[in-house]
Amino acid sequence: MHLIVDGYGGNVDVMKDHGALFCFLDEYPDTIGMTKITSPQIYTYKGQKPEDDGISGFVLIAESHISVHTFPYRNYINIDVFSCKEFDTEQALDELCAVFSLEKVRSWVLERGLEYSDVETAARQVDLVRSNLRSRL
């Protein structure tokens, strides 16, 4: 599963704060039932224009990774939670909104690697595709 989030109108002070981003990436995997396998890495980016400035961070989890890119001068953040293990995407999104005080979000959930999934997951996918096809007819 891959939760993709574009967040707007959040707490700019948090978006600029290396320590806050580090703490988030350090604690968030456990919050959503994932297993952190590295310490979070945080980097500063200074662009040619101030609105491009921001900080980025990521943490590797046993299930894949979580990454965050902030653009404080645009009051924008993008976040990816990528996991080969199913997780509660609504809970994960609610937690992200709370931590970064996001006023508006656009989010998508992609199911990746389906050809490697277990029988139950594959059956759910087939049912979903069939249901979508029926609704179009």
Protein Blocks (a to p, Z undefined) as FASTA:
>chain_A
ZZddddehiafklmmmmklmmmmmmmmmmmnopacfbdcdddddddfbfklgccdddddd
fklpadddddfknopacdddddfbdcdfklmmmmmmmmnopabdcdddddehklmmcfkl
mmmmmmmmmmmmmmmZZ
